[in-house]
């Protein structure tokens, strides 16, 4: 990393390639190479080293998150399924990882999966302390996800947790908005 810190990328890559040649199954050398390339803006080139790192240490959530972030950052939608697969495995092991949920929301959004975008965003907001954002996105996820699916149930849980954490003023405003919607629907039915 010393070479990388002093912007001597060529030397950093030569050094890490030497280490990889000495220990070709060391996942952390591949991760380091991937990180050097990624931080140098060579995202596509960083994919293979990250993939190798995950192959050699598949239970590492850190490696899977880094690989998924790189796949998403490539901005090539052909990599989104692989990114989501890695994020799902990592988030199953570490469900409280806000960064992972944010990455998942980006990937699902790019795949036009609105339900999972809202679900992932709700998880991210909940873990980041954005109670209102978590509640709004959890509600949208509940409306879109298959009823009684694991994600639907978890979105319901997020709604319950966030509603209990709202201030009294926020609760009152929410109740008023719900009443207004009921009245509006009632008027629409009377017209029809």
C-alpha positions, 0 to 999 in steps of 0.5 A: 500500500505504500506505493499506492499511497504515493501514487506509484500504482505501477510499482504497487501492482508489480509488488502485489503480483510478486506476492500473488506469484509466491502465494497464489491462493491468498485471497487478501493479495487478490483483494489488495490488487482489486482495491488498488485497481478500483481506487485507480479508476480501473474498475473493470480490471479490478473485477477478476482479482475481487472474484478470485478473492471471493473464490478463495475465501467464499465465507468472507462478507467483506470480500463479497461486499467489495466484489459486489460494490465493484460489479455495481460500479462497473456500470455494466448491467450484465454484472448486476445479478452477480452483484445481487447474489454476493450481496444477498449472501453477505447480508444474510451473514451480516444483516446490519450492514447499512452499506450492503443494503445501500449497494443492494438498493442501487443494484435492484434499482438498476434492475427495475425491481421496485419492490426490492429497491424499496425493501433494501432502501428501508433496511439501509435507512433503518440502519442509518437512523432515517426513521421516516425514510425507512417507514416510507420505503417499508410501506412501499415494499409491503405494497409490492412484495409477495404477501407472507414472503420473508422480505414482506414480513421483514418490511412489516417489521420495519414498519412496526419499529419505525412507527413506534419510534415516531414522535407524537407529532409525527404520529398525529400528522400520519393519522391525519394524512390517512384520514384525508386519504380515506375521505378522498377514496370515499368521495371518489366512490360516491362519484362513481 
